[in-house]
Amino acid sequence: MLLLAGCAANEPMPSQSDNSEMLMYVGTYTRETSAGNYAYRFDLASGQTRPIGLVSEVRDPSFLAIHPGGRYLYAVTESDDFDNDGSGSVSSFAIDLNSGNVRKLNEVSSRGGWPCHLSIDSSGRMLIVANYKGGSVASFAVHPDGTLGTASSFFRHDGRSVHSRQEQPHAHSADFSADDRYAFFSDLGLDQVKVYRTDPSTASLTPHEPPHVTVEAGSGPRHFAQHPSGRFAYGLNELSSTVTMYGYVPKAGTLEVLQTISTLPAAFDGENYTAEIQVHPSGRFVYASNRGHDSIAIFAVEETSGQLRPIAHAPTNGSWPRNFAIDPTGRYLLAANQNSDNITVFRIDPGTGSLEVTGNGISVDAPVCIVFRSEST
């Protein structure tokens, strides 16, 4: 497939002072024809995108994050050959807000193989990474100029669970709590969400007590999303195609399993692996992607209990929907269909949470992650 985004890499773009537009970056797998990170302008009024093009040639940038100050972009390279100890890497880039292009600042070892997820705390001083291969996690100082220091803390998980893919730990996501006091790492290989205390002033992690919460054996925790109320969280389980709803106590940093619910229709009996989970900014809906069923599962959130009620499944008009992104205003959901080389743009009904395809789809090779840089950052 031709990568249409690459046609306008040097086209001058208007300043992001236009409040109807925001910058959008797409990370890809570069195993065939894709070359790295691609940028677009996304119009909130129409749901249309304008391509900027290839902005950084980087291998397998399977997850991206934008600094809360809005001037820097970070990307993992999902590999295990960056250095002699079998690690991947994390790169930092400066964003040119006028053109949307980026300039590489530096690259550091992720301290483990196949880094697959990263997050930055709200102060912009600390970045955390989950390394899938071998199941390790690391933290890094983010310097005032956007560059990254070498790892300031590192922990390798230990253990296994019952599934054939759970013979060793596999850290799969890294998320800060809303108050930045804790970090949550979903470990697919252990059926646990690990909890660490954080210190952004030193960019360090310390194991919390209790150190984890455990889900049903064979579930395979993959990604994690927090409710804007701060009272609930939702963990997506890749191997069982389920969502675990947690009660959360912010002061104590503790999670309690309260509900587990399928992401699939009752009649579906094919192979499926979940990928991404997000809570709508309103807190009223939760969305999860199904790879195999090729859909976005839509749930309503019960206001008092935080528990989920299935609403519908929206086909993604593509194959193997991996990451998806909800724009900061909550008007659109964009689903990255990795195996069909396209991104489907949905309009979100604010009353029902349902998804409607806009027809403004994007053609891009092997998309795996979408992030927005909004005017508010």
matplotlib code that plots the C-alpha trace (Angstrom):
import matplotlib.pyplot as plt

x = [0.0, 1.2, 1.8, -0.2, 1.1, 4.6, 3.6, 3.6, 6.5, 7.8, 4.5, 4.2, 1.4, -0.5, 0.3, -1.5, -3.0, -6.0, -8.1, -10.0, -6.8, -4.3, -1.2, -1.5, 1.4, 1.2, 3.8, 4.2, 5.8, 8.6, 9.0, 7.8, 7.3, 6.7, 9.6, 8.8, 6.6, 4.1, 2.4, -1.0, -3.2, -6.5, -9.5, -12.0, -14.8, -14.8, -12.9, -10.6, -6.8, -4.2, -0.9, 2.4, 4.3, 7.2, 8.7, 11.2, 12.8, 12.9, 12.6, 9.3, 8.1, 5.2, 4.2, 4.5, 4.0, 3.9, 5.4, 2.8, 4.4, 3.6, 7.1, 8.6, 7.7, 8.9, 9.0, 10.1, 12.0, 10.6, 13.8, 16.4, 19.6, 20.2, 23.1, 25.0, 22.6, 19.6, 17.7, 15.5, 15.6, 13.6, 14.1, 13.2, 12.3, 11.6, 8.4, 8.3, 4.8, 4.6, 5.5, 4.7, 8.1, 10.3, 14.1, 15.7, 17.3, 18.8, 18.2, 18.8, 18.6, 15.3, 17.2, 15.1, 14.1, 11.0, 9.9, 6.2, 4.7, 5.8, 4.3, 5.4, 4.3, 2.2, 5.2, 7.2, 10.2, 9.9, 9.3, 8.5, 8.8, 7.5, 9.8, 7.9, 10.8, 11.9, 9.4, 11.2, 10.3, 12.5, 12.3, 14.2, 14.7, 13.3, 15.7, 14.4, 15.6, 13.5, 16.4, 16.4, 18.8, 19.9, 17.7, 17.5, 15.7, 15.2, 13.3, 12.9, 9.8, 9.8, 7.4, 5.0, 1.3, -0.8, -1.0, 1.6, 2.6, 3.0, 6.2, 8.0, 7.0, 6.0, 5.5, 3.1, 2.0, 3.3, 0.9, 1.2, -1.6, -3.4, -1.5, 1.8, 2.4, 2.2, 3.0, 1.0, 2.6, 0.4, 2.4, 0.8, 3.0, 2.2, -1.5, -0.6, -0.7, 2.5, 2.3, 5.4, 5.7, 7.2, 9.4, 9.5, 12.2, 14.6, 12.7, 12.8, 10.5, 10.1, 8.0, 4.8, 3.2, 1.1, 3.3, 0.6, -3.0, -3.7, -6.3, -7.7, -5.1, -4.5, -6.0, -2.9, -3.1, -2.1, -3.2, -4.6, -6.9, -8.0, -11.4, -11.4, -13.1, -9.9, -12.1, -11.9, -9.5, -9.9, -7.4, -7.6, -6.7, -5.3, -5.4, -9.0, -10.5, -11.9, -11.8, -11.2, -12.7, -10.8, -11.8, -8.9, -7.9, -5.7, -4.3, -3.2, -2.4, -4.3, -6.4, -9.3, -10.8, -14.6, -15.8, -14.6, -16.5, -16.0, -15.1, -16.7, -20.3, -21.7, -22.0, -18.4, -16.2, -13.2, -9.6, -9.3, -6.7, -7.5, -5.1, -6.2, -8.5, -9.5, -12.0, -13.9, -13.0, -16.6, -16.1, -19.3, -17.9, -15.1, -13.8, -11.6, -10.2, -10.6, -8.0, -9.7, -13.3, -11.8, -14.1, -14.2, -16.2, -18.3, -19.3, -21.3, -19.9, -22.3, -21.8, -21.8, -20.1, -17.9, -19.0, -19.4, -22.4, -21.9, -23.5, -22.3, -19.4, -18.3, -16.5, -13.2, -13.4, -10.0, -7.9, -6.2, -7.1, -4.2, -4.0, -6.8, -7.0, -9.8, -9.1, -8.8, -12.3, -13.9, -15.5, -13.6, -12.1, -9.4, -8.6, -5.2, -5.8, -2.3, -2.8, -5.0, -2.8, -5.5, -6.9, -10.7, -12.1, -15.3, -17.5, -18.5, -22.1, -21.8, -25.1, -24.9, -21.2, -21.9, -19.4, -20.2, -17.7, -17.0, -15.6, -12.4, -10.2, -6.4, -4.1, -0.8, 1.3, 1.1, -0.2, 0.2, -0.1, -1.8, -1.2, -2.6, -0.8, -3.7, -3.7, -4.1, -0.8]
y = [0.0, 3.5, 5.6, 8.7, 10.6, 10.7, 13.0, 16.2, 16.0, 19.4, 21.2, 24.3, 24.0, 26.7, 27.4, 25.4, 28.6, 27.5, 25.9, 23.6, 21.7, 19.7, 17.8, 14.0, 11.5, 7.9, 5.3, 2.2, -1.1, -0.7, -4.3, -3.9, -0.5, 1.9, 4.1, 5.4, 8.2, 10.1, 13.4, 14.9, 17.9, 16.7, 19.0, 18.8, 20.5, 18.0, 15.0, 15.2, 14.9, 16.6, 14.7, 16.3, 13.1, 11.1, 13.2, 10.7, 7.6, 5.3, 1.5, 0.1, 3.0, 0.9, 3.4, 7.2, 9.8, 13.6, 15.7, 17.6, 20.8, 19.9, 20.5, 17.0, 13.6, 10.3, 6.9, 3.4, 1.3, -2.2, -4.2, -6.1, -5.1, -1.5, -2.5, -5.6, -6.5, -7.2, -4.0, -1.8, 2.0, 5.2, 8.3, 12.0, 14.5, 18.2, 19.2, 22.2, 23.5, 25.4, 22.5, 19.5, 18.1, 16.7, 16.8, 13.9, 14.9, 11.7, 7.9, 5.8, 2.1, 1.0, -1.6, -4.4, -6.1, -5.1, -1.9, -1.6, 1.2, 4.4, 7.3, 10.7, 12.2, 15.4, 17.5, 16.3, 15.3, 11.5, 8.8, 5.2, 2.2, -1.4, -3.9, -6.9, -9.3, -10.6, -8.5, -5.4, -1.8, 1.3, 5.0, 7.9, 11.6, 14.0, 17.0, 20.6, 20.5, 17.4, 14.9, 11.7, 10.6, 7.0, 4.7, 6.0, 2.9, -0.6, -3.7, -7.1, -9.1, -12.8, -15.6, -17.2, -18.2, -20.8, -19.8, -20.9, -17.2, -16.8, -18.9, -15.7, -12.1, -9.7, -6.1, -4.6, -1.1, 1.7, 4.3, 7.0, 7.6, 10.9, 12.5, 11.0, 9.3, 5.7, 3.9, 0.8, -1.8, -4.5, -7.7, -10.1, -13.0, -12.9, -12.0, -9.0, -5.3, -4.2, -1.0, 1.2, 4.5, 7.3, 10.3, 12.6, 14.8, 11.9, 10.0, 6.9, 3.9, 2.0, -1.2, -0.4, -2.5, -4.4, -4.7, -5.9, -6.9, -10.3, -11.2, -14.5, -17.0, -16.9, -13.5, -11.7, -8.0, -5.8, -2.1, 0.0, 3.1, 5.2, 6.9, 10.7, 10.5, 8.8, 6.1, 3.4, 1.8, -0.6, -3.3, -4.9, -8.6, -9.7, -13.5, -13.8, -10.9, -9.4, -6.1, -6.1, -3.2, -2.1, 0.0, 2.4, 4.2, 7.1, 7.8, 4.2, 3.4, 0.1, -1.7, -4.1, -6.4, -5.7, -6.9, -8.8, -8.6, -9.9, -7.6, -10.0, -10.7, -13.9, -15.6, -15.1, -18.2, -17.3, -16.3, -12.9, -10.8, -7.4, -4.5, -1.0, 0.4, 4.0, 5.9, 8.7, 12.1, 12.4, 9.2, 7.8, 5.3, 2.8, 1.5, -1.6, -2.9, -6.6, -8.1, -11.0, -9.8, -6.5, -4.2, -1.6, -2.8, 0.0, 0.0, 2.3, 3.2, 3.0, 6.4, 5.2, 1.8, 2.3, -1.1, -1.6, -2.5, -3.6, -1.3, -2.4, -3.5, -1.2, -2.8, -1.0, -1.4, -2.9, -5.8, -6.2, -2.9, -2.3, 1.1, 3.7, 7.3, 9.5, 13.2, 15.4, 16.9, 13.5, 14.0, 11.4, 8.0, 6.9, 3.2, 2.0, -1.2, -2.7, -5.4, -3.5, -0.4, 2.1, 4.3, 4.5, 7.8, 7.5, 10.3, 9.6, 10.3, 12.2, 10.9, 7.2, 6.6, 4.9, 5.2, 6.3, 6.0, 9.5, 8.4, 10.3, 7.3, 7.5, 5.2, 4.5, 1.3, -0.8, 1.8, 0.8, 4.0, 7.4, 10.4, 13.9, 17.2, 19.5, 23.3, 23.0, 21.2]
z = [0.0, -0.8, 2.3, 1.4, 4.4, 2.9, 0.1, 2.0, 4.4, 3.6, 3.1, 5.4, 7.8, 9.7, 13.4, 16.0, 17.3, 15.2, 18.0, 15.6, 14.8, 16.7, 15.8, 15.7, 15.5, 14.4, 15.4, 13.1, 12.8, 10.2, 9.3, 5.7, 4.1, 6.9, 8.0, 11.4, 12.9, 10.8, 11.6, 10.7, 11.4, 12.8, 12.4, 15.3, 13.3, 10.4, 11.7, 8.7, 8.7, 6.6, 6.2, 7.2, 6.4, 7.8, 10.6, 12.1, 10.7, 13.7, 13.9, 15.3, 17.3, 18.7, 21.4, 21.7, 24.4, 24.3, 27.1, 29.1, 28.0, 24.4, 23.0, 23.0, 21.6, 23.0, 21.3, 22.2, 19.7, 20.2, 19.7, 21.7, 20.0, 21.0, 23.2, 24.3, 27.1, 24.8, 25.3, 23.2, 23.4, 24.1, 21.9, 22.5, 19.8, 19.8, 18.1, 15.7, 16.4, 13.1, 10.8, 12.9, 12.1, 14.9, 15.6, 17.4, 20.7, 22.1, 22.6, 25.6, 26.5, 27.9, 30.0, 28.7, 25.4, 23.3, 25.2, 24.3, 26.4, 28.1, 30.0, 31.4, 34.7, 34.7, 35.8, 32.8, 34.9, 34.8, 32.2, 32.8, 30.4, 30.3, 28.6, 27.4, 26.9, 30.3, 32.1, 33.4, 34.1, 34.2, 35.0, 33.5, 34.3, 31.7, 31.5, 31.0, 27.4, 26.7, 26.6, 28.6, 31.2, 31.5, 33.7, 37.2, 38.5, 37.1, 38.3, 36.7, 37.6, 38.4, 38.1, 35.6, 35.2, 33.4, 29.7, 27.2, 26.8, 30.5, 31.1, 32.2, 33.1, 30.3, 31.4, 28.9, 30.1, 32.3, 33.7, 36.4, 38.9, 38.4, 41.3, 40.1, 43.5, 42.0, 38.8, 37.6, 35.4, 33.8, 33.5, 31.0, 32.1, 35.8, 35.8, 38.0, 37.9, 39.8, 41.9, 42.5, 44.5, 42.4, 43.1, 40.1, 41.8, 41.4, 38.7, 40.8, 41.5, 44.7, 45.1, 46.9, 49.7, 48.7, 45.6, 43.1, 42.5, 40.9, 38.3, 37.3, 36.1, 32.3, 31.8, 30.6, 31.8, 28.9, 29.3, 32.1, 32.2, 35.1, 35.6, 35.8, 39.3, 40.6, 42.3, 39.6, 37.1, 34.2, 33.2, 29.7, 29.7, 26.3, 26.7, 28.1, 26.2, 29.3, 31.2, 35.0, 36.9, 40.0, 43.0, 43.7, 46.9, 45.9, 49.3, 49.8, 46.2, 46.4, 43.8, 44.4, 41.7, 41.6, 38.2, 35.2, 31.9, 28.4, 25.5, 23.0, 21.9, 23.5, 20.1, 19.0, 19.3, 17.2, 18.2, 19.7, 21.6, 23.1, 22.7, 24.0, 26.6, 27.3, 29.4, 27.7, 29.1, 30.4, 32.5, 31.2, 28.7, 28.4, 25.0, 24.3, 21.0, 19.9, 17.5, 15.8, 16.2, 14.8, 16.8, 19.5, 22.5, 24.1, 27.7, 29.9, 33.3, 36.2, 38.0, 41.6, 41.4, 38.3, 37.0, 33.3, 31.2, 27.6, 25.0, 21.5, 19.3, 16.5, 13.6, 12.9, 9.1, 9.1, 10.5, 13.9, 15.6, 18.0, 19.8, 19.4, 20.6, 21.8, 21.0, 24.1, 23.5, 23.4, 20.0, 18.0, 18.4, 15.9, 15.6, 14.2, 12.1, 12.0, 9.4, 6.9, 6.9, 7.8, 10.6, 10.9, 12.3, 14.4, 15.7, 19.3, 20.4, 23.7, 24.9, 24.1, 23.6, 20.3, 17.4, 13.8, 11.0, 9.5, 6.2, 6.8, 7.1, 6.9, 4.8, 6.6, 6.7, 9.9, 12.3, 16.0, 18.1, 17.9, 20.1, 20.0, 20.8, 21.7, 22.0, 25.8, 26.3]

ax = plt.figure().add_subplot(projection="3d")
ax.plot(x, y, z, "-o")
ax.set_aspect("equal")
plt.show()
